[in-house]
Amino acid sequence: MNERQRAELAVNAQREIWRRETIEGNFKSYCLYWDAPFFTERMSVLDILSDAFQYVYDSYKSGKRVRVAISTPPRAGKSYISSLFISFMLGHFPTESVMRNTCTSELHMKFTKDLGKILSSRKWKECFGNISLSVNNAKQVSLETAKQISYFGAGVGGTIIGFGASMLAMTDDVFNKMEDALSGVKNESIKSWDESAMGSRLEGNCCRVDIGTRWTKDDMIGSNLDKYDRIISIPALDENGKSFCDAVHTSEYYINLRDNEVSKLTWNAEYMQQPIDIEGQLFKSDELQYSDLMPSRFESNIAVCDTADTGTDYLSSPMVKKVENLYYLYDVVFTQLNMELSAPMIEGAYIENKVQLARFESNNGGKIFARDIEKKIPSCAFYWKQTTSNKETRILTDSFWIKKHVVFRYPYDKDKHPYGYKAGSDYAVFMNQLTSYIKGKKDQHDDAADSVSMLRRLIFELGYEERKPDPKEEWPSIEIKAEQIIL
């Protein structure tokens, strides 16, 4: 027997040891049996994560219901190991069910496809027997032994109908991007969904695992710290500046990333698991005013339009109805489409909503844009003016008035707020951006905040409120007939 043959025998012998230990209920051995090259390189990560998942397995097996939170830097393999853990649990408890929810329906479908491949594989059957799949589609997977369905879920905020999770409920990154995490409205919406749609699906001693970046102290994990039995948090660099896993990235890579590539906010939250305390958040969702129904009787119906500066900016045109000293923001056009495509959207919204007066910022072609729309809506008075003042200062100055006098729509909730704005709508994107605006933060999207500030200036210049000094004459008084404003 040559050296190569002896090496192959040793590898096969080790795989057989891992297989037998998997059957006995050892999750770390299952990971190594499944993908030894990947996990051997990431042994430091595997030791920590497999121990956490083993705790969940042992607890469920003993009839104990536990909850675990896991946060790691990007590319640590947490979603991969999570899929393996689900297949491990289904292998040991093939009649039970698992629910897994992710930030988007597309990601949920990818994870479902990945799990279907695992459960159909020869490797899995070598450990858990020749159990066939009775269901294997884009949203669900089920073993033929299942009482109802083996695996189901949705994108966060989506509908979960008809099934309960009897063994394991998992979330895997509930935020799609940092802007969503910093949005107070989005954050509250996710927590509400977690308590209702997801929480209502847990049955018996179903265990819970929440995986994801700790963006803010008030996120879903942060709001439930006292409910977790274990919290696993792995920073990219330890206290000595050493990488948590060289196979993912070296210490030098992370140091350069920290010092030269990403913001301090991103580094602390996404890489070091140090959630942000958003003291600089200017428009916190719980400081804004909301209403379920927009007024049918009102004194005036006006709008502003802030055109986009660059390809990544948004055109923002909030529309409000005045009722005494409150301004109900009932609709908004909020889009990154170019002017040619966004003009019909503005035109349609103003006509449908019967907007009486609209002011456009004339910077960046706004004047020509406004004139083109004006020709098609003779019932609406159009005005435009160039803005030269410091945008951030203006937003900060106007923020108190906005929180006191502007009334926003609630996000949609079938039971609590059936008339609220729907996820994915212009209004939803607008509110997410508004509530994620951070004082003093550079290179952030400020189109929503800027347009609401414009709205406040227009309201003052119309004489609805006490006039504000305007030495640069950016917002001159508008001569307008009463019949154009009062219904």
C-alpha positions in Angstrom: 0.0 0.0 0.0 1.5 3.3 -1.1 1.3 6.6 0.8 -1.6 7.9 -1.3 -3.7 4.9 -0.5 -2.9 5.1 3.2 -3.9 8.8 3.1 -7.2 7.9 1.4 -7.9 5.2 4.0 -7.2 7.7 6.8 -9.6 10.3 5.3 -12.4 7.7 4.8 -11.9 6.4 8.4 -12.2 10.0 9.8 -15.3 10.6 7.7 -16.8 7.4 9.1 -16.1 8.6 12.6 -17.8 11.9 11.8 -20.8 10.1 10.3 -21.3 7.9 13.3 -20.9 10.9 15.7 -23.5 12.7 13.5 -26.0 9.9 14.0 -25.3 10.1 17.8 -26.2 13.8 17.7 -22.9 15.7 17.3 -23.5 18.7 15.1 -19.8 19.8 14.8 -19.0 16.3 13.5 -21.8 16.7 11.0 -20.3 19.9 9.6 -16.9 18.3 9.2 -18.5 15.2 7.6 -20.3 17.4 5.2 -17.6 19.8 4.2 -14.3 19.1 5.9 -12.1 21.5 3.7 -14.4 24.5 4.4 -14.8 24.0 8.1 -11.3 22.8 8.9 -10.1 26.2 7.6 -12.7 27.9 9.8 -12.3 25.8 12.9 -12.2 28.8 15.3 -15.6 29.9 13.9 -17.0 26.3 13.8 -16.1 25.7 17.5 -18.2 28.7 18.6 -21.1 28.3 16.2 -21.4 24.6 16.4 -21.5 24.8 20.2 -24.4 27.3 20.1 -26.3 25.1 17.7 -25.5 22.0 19.7 -27.1 23.7 22.7 -30.3 24.2 20.7 -30.3 20.6 19.6 -29.7 19.3 23.1 -32.3 21.6 24.6 -35.0 20.6 22.1 -34.3 16.9 22.6 -34.7 17.3 26.3 -38.0 19.2 25.9 -36.6 22.6 26.8 -37.5 25.7 24.7 -34.5 28.1 24.3 -33.6 31.1 22.3 -30.2 32.0 20.8 -28.8 35.1 19.0 -25.8 34.9 16.7 -23.9 37.8 15.1 -20.8 37.5 13.0 -18.8 39.5 10.4 -19.8 39.0 6.8 -18.6 35.9 5.0 -18.2 33.9 8.2 -20.4 31.1 6.7 -23.3 31.6 9.2 -26.0 31.0 6.6 -24.3 27.9 5.3 -23.9 26.4 8.8 -27.5 27.4 9.5 -28.8 25.4 6.5 -26.7 22.5 7.7 -28.2 22.8 11.2 -31.7 22.7 9.8 -30.9 19.6 7.8 -29.3 18.1 11.0 -32.5 18.8 13.1 -34.8 17.4 10.4 -32.6 14.3 10.2 -32.9 13.6 13.9 -36.6 14.7 14.1 -38.0 13.9 10.6 -41.7 14.4 11.6 -41.2 18.0 12.9 -41.2 21.4 11.2 -38.8 24.3 10.8 -39.6 28.0 9.9 -36.8 30.2 8.5 -37.4 33.8 7.6 -35.0 36.1 5.9 -34.8 39.8 4.8 -36.2 39.2 1.3 -38.4 36.5 -0.3 -35.7 36.0 -3.0 -33.1 35.1 -0.3 -35.7 32.8 1.4 -36.2 31.0 -1.9 -32.4 30.6 -2.4 -32.1 29.0 1.1 -35.1 26.8 0.4 -33.4 25.5 -2.8 -30.1 25.0 -0.9 -31.9 22.9 1.8 -33.7 20.8 -0.8 -30.4 19.9 -2.3 -29.0 18.9 1.1 -31.9 16.7 2.0 -31.8 15.0 -1.4 -28.1 14.3 -1.3 -26.3 11.0 -0.8 -24.4 12.4 2.2 -27.5 13.3 4.1 -29.1 9.9 3.5 -25.9 8.2 4.6 -26.5 9.7 8.0 -30.2 9.8 8.4 -31.6 7.1 6.1 -33.3 6.9 2.7 -36.1 9.4 3.4 -37.6 11.0 0.3 -38.9 14.5 -0.3 -42.7 14.8 -0.8 -42.5 18.5 -1.4 -39.5 20.5 -2.9 -40.4 23.8 -4.4 -39.3 27.5 -4.2 -40.9 28.1 -0.8 -41.3 24.8 1.0 -39.5 21.5 1.5 -41.0 18.5 3.2 -39.8 15.0 4.0 -42.3 12.2 3.4 -42.2 11.6 7.2 -43.4 15.1 8.1 -46.6 15.6 10.1 -47.4 18.8 8.1 -44.5 20.5 6.3 -40.8 20.1 7.1 -39.6 23.6 6.2 -41.3 26.9 5.3 -40.9 30.6 5.8 -41.0 33.9 4.0 -39.2 37.2 3.5 -39.5 39.5 6.5 -42.9 41.2 6.4 -44.3 38.6 4.1 -47.3 36.4 4.8 -46.9 33.1 6.6 -50.1 31.0 6.1 -51.2 27.7 7.3 -48.2 26.2 9.1 -46.7 26.1 12.5 -43.0 25.6 13.6 -42.9 22.7 16.0 -39.1 22.3 16.4 -37.1 25.4 15.2 -37.9 29.0 14.2 -35.0 31.0 12.7 -34.4 34.5 11.3 -31.4 35.0 9.1 -30.6 38.7 8.7 -33.9 40.6 8.9 -32.4 43.8 7.4 -31.5 43.9 3.7 -29.2 46.9 4.1 -27.9 49.5 6.6 -30.5 52.1 5.6 -33.3 49.8 6.5 -31.7 49.0 9.9 -31.3 52.8 10.7 -34.9 53.5 9.7 -37.1 53.7 12.8 -40.2 53.0 10.8 -38.7 49.9 9.2 -37.3 48.7 12.5 -40.6 49.0 14.2 -42.4 47.3 11.3 -40.0 44.3 11.6 -40.4 44.0 15.3 -44.2 44.2 14.9 -44.0 41.5 12.3 -41.8 39.3 14.5 -44.2 39.5 17.4 -47.3 38.8 15.3 -46.8 36.9 12.1 -43.7 35.0 13.2 -44.3 34.7 16.9 -47.8 33.2 16.3 -46.3 30.2 14.4 -44.3 28.8 17.2 -45.6 25.5 18.7 -44.8 23.5 21.8 -41.1 23.6 22.8 -40.0 25.2 19.5 -36.6 26.7 19.9 -35.6 30.0 18.3 -32.4 31.2 16.6 -31.9 34.8 15.4 -29.0 35.4 13.2 -27.9 38.8 11.9 -25.8 42.0 12.2 -26.5 44.1 15.3 -27.0 47.4 13.5 -28.8 49.3 16.4 -29.4 48.8 20.1 -33.1 48.9 19.4 -33.2 46.3 16.7 -35.1 43.0 17.0 -32.3 41.3 18.9 -31.6 44.3 21.0 -35.2 44.7 22.0 -35.3 41.1 23.3 -31.9 40.7 25.1 -33.6 39.5 28.3 -35.3 36.7 26.4 -32.1 35.0 25.0 -30.6 32.1 26.8 -27.3 32.5 24.8 -26.0 35.5 22.8 -23.0 34.8 20.4 -21.1 37.8 19.1 -18.0 37.4 17.1 -16.0 40.6 16.2 -13.8 40.8 13.1 -10.8 41.8 15.2 -10.1 40.8 18.7 -8.7 43.0 21.4 -5.2 42.4 20.0 -6.1 43.3 16.5 -6.1 39.7 15.3 -8.6 38.4 12.7 -11.3 36.1 14.0 -10.5 33.8 11.1 -7.7 34.2 8.6 -9.5 32.0 6.1 -12.3 34.6 5.9 -9.9 37.7 5.9 -6.5 38.5 7.4 -5.9 40.9 10.2 -4.2 43.2 7.7 -7.3 43.2 5.5 -9.6 44.1 8.4 -7.3 46.8 9.6 -7.2 48.4 6.2 -10.9 48.1 5.9 -11.4 49.8 9.2 -9.0 52.6 8.6 -9.5 53.4 4.9 -12.6 51.7 3.4 -15.7 51.9 5.5 -17.3 54.4 7.9 -16.9 54.0 11.6 -20.6 53.4 11.9 -20.4 50.4 9.4 -17.3 49.1 10.9 -18.6 49.0 14.5 -22.0 47.5 13.6 -21.3 45.1 10.7 -17.8 44.0 11.6 -17.4 44.4 15.3 -21.0 43.6 16.5 -21.2 46.9 18.3 -24.7 48.2 17.7 -25.3 51.8 17.1 -27.0 54.0 19.6 -28.7 56.4 17.1 -28.5 59.6 19.1 -27.9 61.5 15.9 -31.1 60.2 14.3 -33.0 63.3 13.5 -36.5 62.0 12.7 -37.0 59.1 15.0 -40.2 57.2 14.2 -41.6 57.5 17.7 -41.2 61.3 17.6 -43.3 61.7 14.5 -47.1 62.1 14.3 -49.2 59.6 12.5 -52.8 59.2 11.4 -54.8 56.2 10.0 -57.0 58.4 7.8 -56.1 61.4 5.7 -58.6 64.3 5.9 -61.4 64.6 3.3 -62.1 68.2 4.4 -59.1 70.6 4.3 -58.1 74.1 3.8 -55.4 73.7 1.1 -53.7 71.0 -0.9 -50.0 71.8 -1.8 -46.8 70.0 -2.8 -43.1 70.6 -3.3 -40.7 68.8 -5.7 -37.0 68.4 -5.1 -35.5 67.0 -8.3 -32.6 64.6 -8.2 -29.0 65.8 -8.3 -27.3 62.6 -9.4 -28.2 59.1 -10.5 -28.3 57.8 -7.0 -30.4 60.7 -5.6 -34.2 60.6 -5.4 -36.8 62.9 -6.9 -39.0 63.7 -3.9 -42.4 65.3 -4.1 -44.4 65.1 -0.9 -48.1 66.3 -1.0 -49.9 67.7 2.1 -53.4 68.8 3.1 -53.7 71.6 5.6 -56.2 71.2 8.5 -55.7 74.1 11.0 -52.1 73.9 12.1 -51.4 70.3 10.9 -50.2 69.2 7.5 -51.2 65.7 6.5 -48.6 64.1 4.2 -51.0 61.9 2.3 -48.9 61.0 -0.7 -45.4 61.3 -2.2 -43.6 60.6 -5.4 -40.2 59.3 -4.5 -38.1 57.8 -7.3 -34.7 57.4 -8.8 -36.0 57.4 -12.3 -34.8 60.1 -14.7 -36.9 63.2 -15.4 -38.3 61.9 -18.6 -39.8 58.9 -16.7 -40.7 60.7 -13.4 -42.6 63.6 -15.1 -45.6 61.4 -15.9 -45.6 60.2 -12.3 -45.7 63.7 -11.0 -48.3 64.7 -13.5 -50.5 61.7 -12.6 -50.2 62.2 -8.9 -51.0 65.9 -9.0 -54.0 65.4 -11.2 -55.4 62.4 -9.2 -54.8 64.2 -5.9 -56.1 67.6 -7.2 -53.0 69.4 -6.0 -53.7 73.2 -6.0 -50.1 74.6 -5.7 -46.7 73.1 -6.2 -43.2 74.6 -5.7 -40.2 73.1 -7.5 -36.6 73.6 -6.7 -35.1 75.0 -9.9 -31.6 73.6 -9.4 -30.5 70.8 -11.8 -33.1 71.5 -14.5 -36.0 71.8 -12.1 -37.4 74.9 -13.7 -37.7 73.3 -17.1 -39.1 70.2 -15.5 -41.7 72.2 -13.7 -42.7 74.2 -16.8 -43.2 71.0 -18.8 -45.6 69.6 -16.2 -47.3 73.0 -15.7 -48.5 72.9 -19.3 -50.5 69.7 -18.6 -52.1 70.8 -15.3 -53.6 74.2 -15.7 -55.6 73.8 -12.5 -52.4 73.8 -10.4 -50.3 76.9 -9.7 -46.6 76.2 -10.3 -43.6 78.1 -8.8 -39.8 77.5 -8.8 -36.8 78.9 -7.1 -33.1 78.1 -6.8 -31.8 77.1 -3.4 -28.3 78.1 -2.2 -28.5 77.8 1.6 -26.7 74.9 3.4 -29.0 71.9 3.1 -28.0 70.3 6.4 -28.5 73.5 8.4 -31.9 74.0 6.8 -33.0 70.4 7.7 -31.8 70.8 11.3 -33.5 74.1 11.7 -36.8 72.8 10.3 -36.8 69.5 12.1 -38.6 70.6 15.2 -41.5 72.2 13.2 -41.8 69.1 11.0 -42.1 66.8 14.0 -44.7 69.1 15.6 -46.9 69.9 12.5 -46.5 67.2 9.8 -48.7 64.1 10.1 -47.6 61.0 8.4 -49.4 57.8 7.4 -48.9 54.6 9.5 -47.2 51.6 7.8 -49.7 49.1 6.8 -50.9 46.5 9.3 -53.9 44.3 8.4 -55.4 44.6 11.9 -54.1 47.9 13.3 -53.6 50.1 10.3 -55.4 48.7 7.2 -55.2 52.1 5.4 -51.4 52.5 6.0 -48.8 52.6 3.3 -47.6 49.3 1.8 -44.1 48.0 1.9 -42.1 48.8 -1.2 -44.3 51.8 -2.1 -42.8 55.3 -2.8 -44.2 56.3 0.6 -42.4 53.4 2.4 -39.0 54.2 0.7 -39.5 57.9 1.6 -40.2 57.1 5.3 -37.3 54.7 5.5 -35.0 57.4 4.2 -36.5 60.1 6.4 -36.2 58.1 9.6 -32.6 57.0 8.8 -31.3 60.6 8.4 -28.4 61.1 10.8 -27.2 64.5 11.9 -23.7 65.3 10.7 -23.3 62.1 8.7 -21.6 62.5 5.3 -22.6 60.9 2.1 -26.1 59.9 3.1 -29.4 60.1 1.2 -31.1 63.3 2.4 -33.7 63.7 -0.3 -36.7 62.9 1.9 -35.6 65.2 4.7 -34.7 68.0 2.3 -38.1 67.9 0.6 -40.0 68.0 3.9 -37.8 71.0 4.8 -38.8 72.6 1.5 -42.4 72.0 2.4 -42.1 73.8 5.6 -40.5 76.8 3.9 -43.3 77.0 1.4 -45.9 76.8 4.2 -44.3 79.8 5.9 -44.0 81.8 2.7 -47.7 81.2 2.0 -48.4 82.9 5.3 -49.8 79.8 7.0 -47.4 80.2 9.9 -45.3 83.0 11.4 -42.9 84.1 8.8 -39.2 83.1 9.1 -36.5 85.6 8.2 -35.1 84.8 4.7 -32.2 87.2 4.1 -31.1 85.3 0.9 -34.6 85.6 -0.5 -34.7 82.0 -1.5 -38.4 81.6 -0.7 -40.1 84.9 -1.7 -43.7 85.5 -0.8 -46.1 84.1 -3.4 -49.0 86.1 -4.6 -51.8 83.7 -4.9 -55.5 84.1 -5.0 -57.6 82.7 -2.1 -59.7 80.5 -4.5 -56.5 78.7 -5.5 -55.9 77.6 -1.9 -59.2 77.4 -0.1 -61.8 74.8 -1.1 
